[in-house]
Amino acid sequence: MLDRILKVFTEEEILKADGFDNAIIGIDSHSLRLIYSCRMAIEILVEEGMSQYDAMEHFEYNVISSYVGEKTPIWCVDNL
């Protein structure tokens, strides 16, 4: 998904969340912010060796709550 987005928006500054390329599900056409799946991001952390609980805690504290400016990625809460 990331490769397709970068091919379309070649002139735009797009901010990525490190380590979560496989959790990208799209891009907001207005703000040009990447959209990530929370469920997929947590699955990535579990695949890297974290327990489900630790992955969720790490994700909530270190990833989803991070603000890095106006290009901060959007997190789609799809793991309810």
C-alpha positions as CSV (number, residue, x, y, z in Angstrom):
1,M,0.0,0.0,0.0
2,L,2.8,2.4,0.9
3,D,4.5,2.0,-2.5
4,R,1.2,2.8,-4.3
5,I,0.6,5.9,-2.2
6,L,4.2,7.2,-2.7
7,K,3.8,6.7,-6.5
8,V,0.7,8.9,-6.6
9,F,1.9,11.6,-4.2
10,T,5.5,12.0,-5.4
11,E,5.8,15.6,-4.5
12,E,4.2,15.5,-1.1
13,E,5.8,15.1,2.4
14,I,4.3,12.0,3.9
15,L,5.2,11.1,7.5
16,K,5.5,7.4,8.3
17,A,5.2,5.5,11.6
18,D,8.4,3.5,11.8
19,G,8.0,-0.2,11.7
20,F,4.3,-0.2,10.7
21,D,4.4,0.0,6.9
22,N,2.3,-3.2,6.7
23,A,-0.4,-1.6,8.8
24,I,-1.1,1.2,6.3
25,I,-4.6,1.1,5.0
26,G,-4.8,4.4,3.1
27,I,-4.2,8.1,3.0
28,D,-6.5,11.0,3.9
29,S,-7.0,12.9,0.6
30,H,-7.4,16.2,2.3
31,S,-4.5,16.3,4.8
32,L,-2.3,13.8,3.0
33,R,-1.8,11.9,6.3
34,L,-1.3,8.2,6.2
35,I,-4.0,6.1,7.8
36,Y,-2.9,3.0,9.8
37,S,-4.9,0.1,11.2
38,C,-4.6,-0.2,14.9
39,R,-5.4,-3.9,14.8
40,M,-2.7,-4.5,12.2
41,A,-0.1,-2.5,14.1
42,I,-0.7,-4.5,17.3
43,E,-0.4,-7.7,15.3
44,I,3.0,-6.5,14.0
45,L,4.1,-5.9,17.6
46,V,2.9,-9.4,18.6
47,E,4.7,-10.9,15.6
48,E,7.9,-9.2,16.9
49,G,7.6,-11.1,20.2
50,M,5.4,-9.0,22.5
51,S,2.5,-10.5,24.3
52,Q,-0.9,-9.2,23.3
53,Y,-1.2,-7.2,26.5
54,D,2.3,-5.7,26.2
55,A,1.7,-4.9,22.5
56,M,-1.5,-3.1,23.3
57,E,0.1,-1.2,26.2
58,H,3.1,-0.2,24.1
59,F,1.0,0.8,21.2
60,E,-1.3,3.0,23.3
61,Y,1.4,4.7,25.2
62,N,4.2,5.0,22.6
63,V,2.6,5.0,19.2
64,I,-1.0,6.2,19.0
65,S,-0.5,8.9,21.6
66,S,2.6,10.4,19.8
67,Y,2.1,13.7,18.1
68,V,4.8,14.8,15.6
69,G,3.2,17.8,14.0
70,E,0.5,18.4,11.5
71,K,1.5,15.3,9.4
72,T,1.1,12.9,12.3
73,P,-0.5,9.7,10.9
74,I,-4.1,8.8,11.5
75,W,-4.9,5.7,13.4
76,C,-8.1,3.8,12.5
77,V,-9.5,2.0,15.5
78,D,-10.6,-1.2,13.9
79,N,-9.9,-3.7,16.7
80,L,-13.1,-3.3,18.7
